[in-house]
């Protein structure tokens, strides 16, 4: 690139921008500081969204869209929390109370032009049900499998367009789901549901 032999990090970045080798792309949040990436070439919006956190993956509405079961203007990126020791046992009353209240929504939402992304801090699962598949531009992206996506969307339907859209996705994609894989993932993720609502 014809860059001088000795450059500081900031000088190198300025050189790359001035010579149009990379370009800065910024996203902003109302609740958090802006985030910046220096982009080489034309990465897809999904690759861009996944670049901010190591080992993150697409989930919820974004995963439904990649599986051909919906569409979303928001990109959802999940990054798993570190493993936590759980000592307290859940009671049915506490589970019922959690489901009766309005679900929390992540405020970790960023916007850049027409691009919108919400970063989710998911529970630690060891990447259970996370696969690689082609995105809209044939780029390889990490995303939840259809079975894991269905589980995630039932647990937090607010990130999948609401329960009506989740139900529609179930109707359209049920024939593609592996029940043994679904059961295995439920065991791995250790989700607990209020039993009486299924009766």
CORRAFEN-V227467 format. One record per residue. N is the residue number from 1. RES is the residue in one letter. PHI is phi in radians with two decimals (999 if undefined). PSI is psi in degrees with one decimal (NA if undefined). Layout:
{{N | RES | PHI | PSI} {N | RES | PHI | PSI}}
This chain:
{{1 | X | 999 | -4.6} {2 | X | 1.29 | 25.1} {3 | X | -1.37 | 148.2} {4 | X | -1.02 | 154.9} {5 | X | -1.16 | -33.3} {6 | X | -2.04 | 111.5} {7 | X | -2.42 | 140.5} {8 | X | -1.30 | 169.2} {9 | X | -1.03 | -46.7} {10 | X | -1.15 | -36.5} {11 | X | -1.17 | -37.6} {12 | X | -1.14 | -43.5} {13 | X | -1.07 | -45.0} {14 | X | -1.05 | -40.9} {15 | X | -1.09 | -44.9} {16 | X | -1.14 | -38.0} {17 | X | -1.23 | -46.4} {18 | X | -1.05 | -33.7} {19 | X | -1.65 | 12.5} {20 | X | 0.96 | 35.2} {21 | X | -1.48 | -41.4} {22 | X | -2.22 | 163.4} {23 | X | -2.34 | 142.0} {24 | X | -1.37 | 136.6} {25 | X | -2.20 | 127.4} {26 | X | -2.10 | 142.4} {27 | X | -2.18 | 147.6} {28 | X | -2.18 | 153.0} {29 | X | -2.25 | 147.5} {30 | X | -1.25 | -28.7} {31 | X | -1.83 | -16.7} {32 | X | -2.31 | 167.8} {33 | X | -1.12 | 157.8} {34 | X | -1.13 | 160.0} {35 | X | -2.17 | 142.2} {36 | X | -2.26 | 143.3} {37 | X | -2.33 | 142.8} {38 | X | -1.72 | 115.6} {39 | X | -1.79 | 131.7} {40 | X | -1.89 | 123.5} {41 | X | 1.36 | -146.5} {42 | X | -2.23 | 73.1} {43 | X | -1.15 | 151.9} {44 | X | -1.26 | 159.1} {45 | X | -0.97 | -34.9} {46 | X | -1.22 | -42.3} {47 | X | -1.08 | -40.7} {48 | X | -1.05 | -46.2} {49 | X | -1.10 | -36.2} {50 | X | -1.39 | -8.3} {51 | X | -1.37 | -12.3} {52 | X | -1.45 | -26.7} {53 | X | -2.35 | 130.0} {54 | X | -1.07 | 138.3} {55 | X | 1.10 | 20.0} {56 | X | -1.35 | 165.9} {57 | X | -2.65 | 158.6} {58 | X | -1.35 | 142.2} {59 | X | -2.55 | 178.1} {60 | X | 0.91 | -126.2} {61 | X | -1.07 | -34.3} {62 | X | -1.16 | -39.5} {63 | X | -1.19 | -41.2} {64 | X | -1.00 | -42.1} {65 | X | -1.11 | -43.2} {66 | X | -1.14 | -29.5} {67 | X | -1.50 | 5.4} {68 | X | 1.32 | 28.2} {69 | X | -2.14 | 23.9} {70 | X | 2.83 | -175.1} {71 | X | -2.56 | 156.4} {72 | X | -2.68 | 139.7} {73 | X | -1.42 | -18.5} {74 | X | -1.74 | 137.6} {75 | X | -1.68 | 129.9} {76 | X | -1.92 | 122.1} {77 | X | -2.07 | 124.4} {78 | X | -1.79 | 131.1} {79 | X | -2.15 | 126.7} {80 | X | -1.35 | 143.8} {81 | X | -1.31 | 165.8} {82 | X | -1.24 | 156.8} {83 | X | -1.04 | 141.4} {84 | X | -2.18 | 142.9} {85 | X | -1.45 | 127.6} {86 | X | -1.92 | 122.2} {87 | X | -1.90 | -27.1} {88 | X | -1.48 | 146.5} {89 | X | -1.69 | 141.7} {90 | X | -1.39 | 137.8} {91 | X | -1.80 | 158.1} {92 | X | -1.07 | -35.6} {93 | X | -1.08 | -42.3} {94 | X | -1.19 | -36.0} {95 | X | -1.14 | -45.7} {96 | X | -1.03 | -43.9} {97 | X | -1.09 | -40.2} {98 | X | -1.10 | -38.6} {99 | X | -1.38 | -21.6} {100 | X | -1.38 | -28.0} {101 | X | -1.37 | 160.6} {102 | X | -1.14 | 135.3} {103 | X | -1.21 | 145.9} {104 | X | -1.27 | 148.9} {105 | X | -2.11 | 143.8} {106 | X | -1.19 | 132.5} {107 | X | -1.59 | 2.1} {108 | X | -1.46 | 59.1} {109 | X | -1.92 | 134.7} {110 | X | -2.23 | 149.8} {111 | X | -2.32 | 140.1} {112 | X | -2.55 | 100.6} {113 | X | 1.14 | -126.2} {114 | X | -1.54 | -2.7} {115 | X | -1.49 | 129.5} {116 | X | -2.31 | 133.7} {117 | X | -2.43 | 138.7} {118 | X | -2.04 | 125.8} {119 | X | -1.66 | 127.2} {120 | X | -1.90 | 139.3} {121 | X | -1.70 | 88.1} {122 | X | -1.37 | 160.3} {123 | X | -1.15 | 154.9} {124 | X | -1.24 | 123.2} {125 | X | -2.22 | -1.5} {126 | X | 1.19 | 31.9} {127 | X | 1.08 | 34.1} {128 | X | -1.07 | 126.2} {129 | X | 1.27 | 18.7} {130 | X | -1.66 | 129.5} {131 | X | -2.25 | 173.1} {132 | X | -1.90 | 137.8} {133 | X | -2.65 | 164.2} {134 | X | -1.28 | 140.3} {135 | X | -1.52 | -171.8} {136 | X | -1.04 | -27.6} {137 | X | -1.80 | 21.1} {138 | X | 1.21 | 10.7} {139 | X | -1.30 | 149.3} {140 | X | -1.49 | 127.6} {141 | X | -2.33 | 152.3} {142 | X | -1.52 | 132.4} {143 | X | -2.68 | 156.5} {144 | X | -1.28 | 143.8} {145 | X | -1.10 | 167.1} {146 | X | -1.04 | -42.4} {147 | X | -1.11 | -46.3} {148 | X | -1.14 | -37.8} {149 | X | -1.07 | -44.1} {150 | X | -1.06 | -40.8} {151 | X | -1.11 | -50.3} {152 | X | -1.03 | -40.5} {153 | X | -1.24 | -29.7} {154 | X | -1.28 | -39.5} {155 | X | -1.18 | -42.0} {156 | X | -2.32 | 75.2} {157 | X | -1.14 | -17.8} {158 | X | -1.13 | -18.9} {159 | X | -1.71 | 9.7} {160 | X | -2.23 | 16.7} {161 | X | 1.59 | 4.8} {162 | X | 1.81 | 165.6} {163 | X | -1.15 | -30.7} {164 | X | -1.12 | -40.9} {165 | X | -1.23 | -34.2} {166 | X | -1.13 | -44.0} {167 | X | -1.08 | -39.9} {168 | X | -1.12 | -39.7} {169 | X | -1.13 | -39.9} {170 | X | -1.06 | -45.2} {171 | X | -1.10 | -40.1} {172 | X | -1.33 | -31.4} {173 | X | -1.94 | 2.0} {174 | X | -1.02 | -36.1} {175 | X | -1.22 | -13.9} {176 | X | -1.67 | -5.8} {177 | X | -1.50 | 137.2} {178 | X | -1.57 | 113.6} {179 | X | -1.11 | -43.2} {180 | X | -1.02 | -41.0} {181 | X | -1.13 | -39.0} {182 | X | -1.09 | -44.7} {183 | X | -1.12 | -42.5} {184 | X | -1.08 | -41.7} {185 | X | -1.18 | -37.6} {186 | X | -1.07 | -37.6} {187 | X | -1.21 | -41.1} {188 | X | -1.20 | -39.9} {189 | X | -1.47 | -16.8} {190 | X | 1.00 | 41.4} {191 | X | -1.34 | 146.7} {192 | X | -2.15 | 135.1} {193 | X | -2.17 | 154.2} {194 | X | -1.27 | 114.3} {195 | X | -1.14 | -35.3} {196 | X | -1.20 | -21.0} {197 | X | -1.28 | -14.1} {198 | X | -1.64 | -4.9} {199 | X | -1.47 | NA}}
